[in-house]
Structures are given as structure tokens and as C-alpha cells.
Amino acid sequence: MEFLLILSITLLTSSIAIFIIKTLKKMRHQNCYLIDYACFKPSDEFKLPTNICGELMFRNKFLGFDEYKFLLKVLVNSGIGEETYGPRSIFRGEEATSTFDDALFEMDECFEHTMGDVLASSGVKPTDIDILVVNVSMFAPEPSLASRIVNKFKMRDDIKIYNLSGMGCSASLISVDLIRRTFMSEFNKLALIFTSESITPNWYCGNKRSMLLPICLFRCGGAAMLLTNNPMRKNQAKLKLKHVVRTHLCHDEAFSSAYQKEDELGHIGMSLSKYLMKAAALACMQNLKTLAPKVLPVTELVRFVMAEIYERSKGSKEEDNISVNFKAGIDHFVIHSGGATVINGVGKSLKLSEWDLEPARMALHRFGNLSASSLWYVLGYMEAKKRLKKGHRVLMIGFGAGFLGNSCVWIVNRDLKDEGVWKECIDQYPPKTLENSFMKMYGWINDQDI
């Protein structure tokens, strides 16, 4: 009996020890690290300065005087500068008749550069990649873009691929979350994300105002990110993922606030409704309400609760009177550079300073709205300016059609200083003044008939 008791205790102890070891090992592998990322800068021959934008505007025969004035107003207030990039078809005067091959050329050029750069900088071979996620919202050829990349880079036969579409400007954060969840059951893996938007086949050539807005803001670009849950690569990584929060508004007004459709003339484009900013604000509020307890110190949460109780005791119904101080738990804010209005709105809601908003404003000015890849150009600006120090907490906030509001928090793993896509121009930013060349060249539209 004594022997059986000792044996039982030994087996029980061993089982508990094995369980603890396996659990700890699993927890180690569930970490998600960003090894590196690369943003795409097209050739200078595809730049869209003011005069080219003007030529594009006047080539559209469906536009009248009122539409010209509307476009000028949008461009003047857009926050976009002289050096953004457009697809090659518009430089041939064929934006209305672009081909399928033009659309593939845009994607091929982007992923070949970004993925090639991120693999080279990290010392990883294409055959080392275990998981590939591609998100391009408005272009879905067959075979998929993910399959096209696997074939181009000759990746392994057993690679897992995911091809996401229709998720808009926050799709790269959805891709990150997909990788994070996959890492929970897959150990020692390398994952690659490619994020971009296809401008070529989606250039709107009609005259509907809500559908003219996107072509004023969206430009060519893209990014690739390499992630891992291999603890042996921890010291190589730039960032460690801490939290991901996803919000999906589910009502008709939000759903149709960013909507691809066909106008009365048969032209397909993306329509942005007046409800868009309200949907973005609501998604942002709901998302950050969920995120706040995860990232803020107890003192800030107590202060917020007490302030809310005090305001309600006075009968106040203005929610904007109370705001959580996210700067108490976050060091840097990577805001989707979708437009000056978006940046201003998020800045006002979170009570951010101009220093906090500078990276998003400069990314918008230099590269325009790059859809889901915009966040990585903003992060690249912070890194090029040597703002990101070890231990800093970085909050990414993105919005997308659906309506989606997503966020994630990264911890900086080491001091970062790569200039990346900003290398040739970072010393020029921020400029002392953002001269509005659109008004300077086309301001006469406001004063006379056409």
C-alpha cells in the first residue's frame, strides 16, 4: 500500500509538472512579434503633382462648373501634398479604360518591392514562410493575389494562405489579428502580411460627388510585414503585439457609409456618405471603450468613473465632456491617415497634441490615403524621426467599410531608427508651412465660369 501511495503521488506530481511545462511553453509561443516591415515608394514618374491632378480633373467630360469647384474645395482641404503617387494608366490618359493587366502591374510592382525588402532585411527566405495573408479590398483576381505571390516567390507547397477582400482601410489590423489567432495553435512560425489597395481599376470617372471624394484622397502604395511567434527571434523583432480589439457596427447607416456601387451613368466607384464621420466616431468610441481597461492604469480608470458619476449627478448628457486620457497608458498614436477630417476627429476625441498628430498628417501629405497600408507609413515616420524607444507603447487605430473600427497596441522591443520609405525626405518634415498649391494654381475656378 505504501508503495502504491508513493507511486500515485509520483505520477500525480509528474503529470502536474508536465502540464505546467507544456502550458508555459504554449504561452511562450503565443506571443506575436513584428520582426520588420517595409513600405512601398513608387517610381518618381508616377508622382501626382498639382498640374497632373488638374489635367485629370479637366479630362473628365462629365464634370461641370459646380463639380470643379467641389473638387477644388476637397483638394484644398485634403492635406495632400505634391508628391503622392498614382497608377500608370492615368499618365497614359487611360484612367477610364485601364486594363486588367494594368491592375496586375500595380499589385506586382508593390508586392515585389515590399516583400523583397522585408525578407532581405530580416534574412528570411521565401521558403521559410509558413503563413501568408494578403488584404486588397477592391481587386480580387483568380487565382488570388495570395496564390500569385506564392508562385512569384516560389514559396513552400504546404504554406497556409489567406486572401482578404472588401474590408477597407483597417484590413491590415484584421490581418494582424488573424495571424495572432493562428499563432495560438501553431508554434515557431513565420507569417507574412501584404497590404495594399488597387487604384487602377477603381478610378471613378463619373460626376457623383460622394464618389468623387475617394479619387481625391486615395493614392498608390502598400506594405509588407513579417511576424513570428518563435521566441528565438524575440531579440530580432521591432515590436511585440500586446492587444487587438475589433469593432463591427451593425446598422444600415454605418454599413452604407462607405459603399462600392454603380452610378446612374454606369460608372463604378466608392461612395462615401455624410454619415461616414459619425460611423467612424461611433466605432472609435466603442472600440476604445473596450481597449481602455486593458492599457490604462487604475488611477486613470478611477478618475474617469468618478468624473462620469459627477457629470451624471448634474444631469449632463454631453458625452464629449468626459474623455479618458489615453496618453496615461499610450506613448504614440498611429492614426489612419484617411484625410485631414479623420485625423482631426480622432485627435479631438482623444485630446491629442499636434506632436501626436504630426506623423499621420505628414504621411497624408507625402503619400496620401493608402487605405490599409497607411498605418505603416505613419509608423515609419515615427521610426525615421527616432521617436520609438524600447518599452514605448504604440496604439494603432484604423477604420474600414462594414463599418469597422479596429485597434491594436504594440510594445517597442528595442530602440528603432530605420528611415525606410522616408529616407530621402525625412529631413524636410515637418515643413514650416504646408503651402496649398491646389488653391494657388486653380483658385481661379472659384471666381469665374468655365
N, C-alpha and C positions, 0 to 999 in steps of 0.2 A: 504493500500500500504506500509506504513511504517513497519507494522508487517511482511508482506511478504518479504520485503527487509532485515529486521533483521534475519528472518528465513533462507533466502537464504545464507546470509553471514555466519551464524552459521553453516549451513550444509556444506558449502564450506570449512570453516576453519576446521571443524571436519574431513572432508574427507582428507584434506591435512595432518592433524596431524596423522590420521590413516595410510595413505600412508607412511609418513616419519618413523613412528614407525615400520611398517612392513618391510620397506627397511632396516632400521638399524638392526632389528632383524635377517633378512636374511643374511646381511653382517657378523654379528657375527657368524652365523652358517656355513658360507662358509670358515672359517678358517680350516686349516688342521694341526693337531698336532700329532707328533710321541710320544706316551706315553712311549714305551720301545721297545727294540729289543733283540734278542738272537741269537747267532751263535752256530753252532754245532761242537763239537770236538769228532770225533770217538774214539773208544777204541784203546789203545796202540798196541793191537795185529794186527791192520790193518795199522801200520806205514810202509812207503816205504823207508827204508834206501838205501844206495848205493848198497850194496851187493844184495838186493832183486831186485832192478832195473836192475842190471847186469844179474841176473838169468832170469828175464823176457825177456831181450834182446836176450839172447842166446837160449831161448826156442822157439823163432820164427824161424822155419826152412826155411822160405822164404828169410831170410836176408843173404847177402854175406858180404865180407870184406868192400866194399865201403859203404854199409848201416850201418855197425857197426861204421865206422869212422864218418859217418854223424850224427848218434845218439849221439855219444860221444861229438861231437862238439856242438850239440844242448844242451845237458845236462850241459856241462861245462859253456856255456854262458847263461843258462836259469835263473840263480838267485835263483834256488830252492834248499832248504837245505835237511837235513837228516830226518826231522820229519813230512813230509806230509803223507796223508792217501790215501789208495786205496781200491777198493771193495773186499769183501771177496772171490770172485771167483778166483782171481789171486793167493791167498795164498793157494788154493787147486790145483793150476796148471790147472785151468779150464777156463782161460780167453777167450779161443776160443770157448768154449762150454757152456758158462754161460746160466742159465735157466731164464724163466720168473719170477719164484719165487725169484731168486737171485736179480733181478731188483726191485721187490716189497719190498724185505727185506731192500735194500739200502734206498728207499724212506721212508718206515715206520719208520725205526730207526731214520732218520733225522727229520721228522716232529713231531714224538712223543716227542723227546727231546727238540727241539727248541720251538715248540708251547706250550708244557707243561711248559717250563721255563718262557716264556714271559707272559703267563696267570697267573702263580703263583706269579711272581714278581710284577705284576700290580694289583693283587687282582680281576681280571676279570674272570667270569665263562664262560665256552664254550657256554652256553645258552644265554649269554649277547651279543654274536657276531651277528651283523646284516648283514655284508658283508664279504665274503671270496674270495680272489684272489690267485690263485696258478699259478706259472710260472716255468715249467720244459720243456726245449726246445725239448729234444730228446727222450722223453718217454711219450707216450700218450695211456695208457690202457683204457679199458672200463669195468665198469664205470670209470669215470675220477678220477684223483688223488684228485680233489676238493671234489667229492662225497665220496671218500674213507675217507677223513679227517672228513667230516661232520658225517659220520657213526661212525668213530672211537671215536670221541669226543662227540657224541650224541648231536649235535647242534640242533637249532630250525628248525621246518618244514618250516618256512617262510624265512629262510636265503637266501640271494642272493649270488650265486656263479658264479665265472668266472674262466675258466681254459685256460691259455695261453700256446701256444707251438710255437717252431720254431723261437723265437725272440732273441735267443743268449744271449750274456753277458750283454746286457743293459736292459734285460726284467724286472728287479726289479724296475727300474725307470719308465718304462711303467706302471707297476702295481700301483706305487705311483700316477701317473698321472690319471689313471683310477679311483682310489679312490677319488682323488681331484675333478674330474669332477662329480662323483656320489654325493659327499657331497654338491654340489651346489644346489641340489634339494631335499636332504634328511637331516633332522635335527636331532641333538642329536644321532648320530650313532657311533657305534664301528665297525672298519674294521680290518681284519687280513690278512696279506700277508705271503705266504710261498714261498720261492725262493730257488731253488737248480738246480742241473743238474744230470742226470742219467749217471754214468760212466760205470756201469756193462754191459749193452747190446751194448755199443758203443766203446768197446775196439778193436782197429784196429789190425788185425793180418796179414796184408799183407806186401808188401815191397815198396809201392809207397811213395816217400819221402814227398810229400806235405801232405800225410795222416798220416805219422808217427809223424809229428810235434805235433798235439794235445795230443797224449798219453804221450809225454814228459812233457807237461805243465799242463794238467788238472788233478785235484785230487778231492777227495770226501769231501763234505761239504754242508752247507746250512744255511739259516737264516729265522727267522720269525719276523715280525714287526707288532706292534699294533698301529693303528691310530684312531683318533676321530675328530669330529667337535663340540663336546659338550663343550661349554665354561666353564662349571662347572669343567671340568677336565684339564683346562689350566695349573694350577699350578703343576699338577702331571706330565705333559709332559716334555720330554727331549728337543725336537726340535719343531720349528714351520716352516712349509713349506712356502717359500716366492715366489719362481718362479720355473716353469718347462718349459724347451724348448726341443722340439723333432725335429730331423732332419732325413730325409729319402732320401738317394741318389738314384737316379733313372736312372742308366745306366748299361749296361751289365757287364762291368769290375768290378764295385763295387758289383753288385748282385752276381757274381760268385766268389768273393774273399774269401768267407767263405761258403762252399757248401758241403752238405752231399751227397755222391754218392757211387757207387759201382765200385771197380777197375776191372782190366781185369781178376783177379782170382776169382771174385765173393765176395770179402770181402768188407763190407760196413764200411765207415768211414767218417770223416770230413776232407775235403781238404781245406788247406789254401794256397792261391796263392801268388805270388810275389807282386801282386797289393794290398794286404791287408793293408800294412802300408800306402800306398798312399791314399787308400779309407778312412782309419781312420783319416789321417791328414786333408783330404778334409772335411769330416763330422764334425770334431772338429772345423775347421776354420769357416764353415758355421753356426754351432750351436752357437759358442761363439760370432760371429758377431751379431747374434740376441739377445743374452743374455746381451752383453756389456752395451747397453743403460739402461737396467733395474737395473744394480747393481753398475755401476761406477759413481763417482762424475763428475759433469760437467767439472771441471778443467782438468780431465784426458781425457775426450772425446774431449775437445777443443784442448788439446795438440796433441792428435792422429791425428785429422783432419789437424791441421797446419803442422805437420810433414809429412803427406801424400801429402799435396799440395806442400810442399818444395821438396820432393823426385821426384814428377812427373814433377815439373818445371825443374829439372836437367835431365829428360829423363830416370830416373831409372825405371827398370821393375822388380826389385827383391822385391817381396812382403815380403820376410823374413827380409828385412832391417827395417821394421816398425813393432812394436808389441805393442798392448795395454797392459798397466800394470795392470793386473787383481788384483794384490796384493793391489792396491789402494782401492778396494771395497770388497775384499775377504780375510778372515783371514786364512782359512785352505782349502787344496785341497785334496779331496778324489778321487784318480785316480784308475781306474780299474787295478788290478794287474794281467794283462794278460800275462806279460812276461817282461823281462828287456828292450827289444827293445821298447815296448809300453810305459813303464814308462819314459824311456829316451827321447822318441819322444815328449811326452806331456810336459815333463819338459823343453826341449829345446824350444818348441813353446811358452810356457808361461813364459820363463826365470825364472824358479823356482829354489830355492836353494836346497841343499842336505837335509836341515832340512825339507823343504816342501815335498820332495820325500821320506823321510825316512819311513813314515807309509806304503806306497804302497810297497816299497822294502822289508820291514820286513814281511808284510803279505804274499808276494810272497815266501819269503824264508821259513817261518814257515808253511804255509798251501798250497802253490801252487796257480795255477789258478783255482778258484772256480766258474767260469762263473758268472752268475748274482748276486750271493751272495758275491762275492769278495769285493764289496764296503763296506759291513757291517763289514767285518773283518778289513778293513783299518780304518773305523770309530771307531771300537772297540779298535784298537791300540792307536788312539789319545785320547780316553776317559781313557784308562788304564794308559796312560802317563800324565793324568791330564792336557792336553792341552786345553780342551774345556771349556771356561768360558762364563758366561752369556753375551749375546749380540753379541758374535762372529758369523761371517758369514761363513758358510761351503758350498763349491761348490763340488758337486759330478759329475763326468764325466764318462760315460760308452759308450761302443761300442758293436755292435752286428750284426749278419748276416742280410743281407737285401739290402743295408748296412745301419745300423742305428747308429746315434750318438746322445745321449741324455744327458741332464744335468739338475740338479736342485740345488736350493740354499735353505739352511736351516738357521734359526736363532736359536742359542743356547738359550734355555729358562731358564736354571739355570746352575750353575757350575756342571760339570759332573766328576765323579771319579770312576765309577764301572769298575772293571777289566775284568769281563765277561769271555770270552773264553781265554783271555790272562793271567788269574790269576796265573797259575803255572809257567809261563816263562817270564813274562814282565820284571823282573829284569835282565834277560840275554840279553835284547835287548836295543839298537843295539849292537851286538858283535863288538869287536875291529877289527877283521878281519873275513871275510867270507871265510873260508878255502874251497877249491874246492876238495871235497872228490872224485868226479867222475874222475877227472884227476889223482888224487893220486892212485886210485885203478885200473883204466882201461886205463891209459895213454899209456900202452904198445901196445894198438891197433894201435896207430899211427906209431909204429916202426917196426912191423913185420906182416907177413901174418898169416891168420887163417886157 
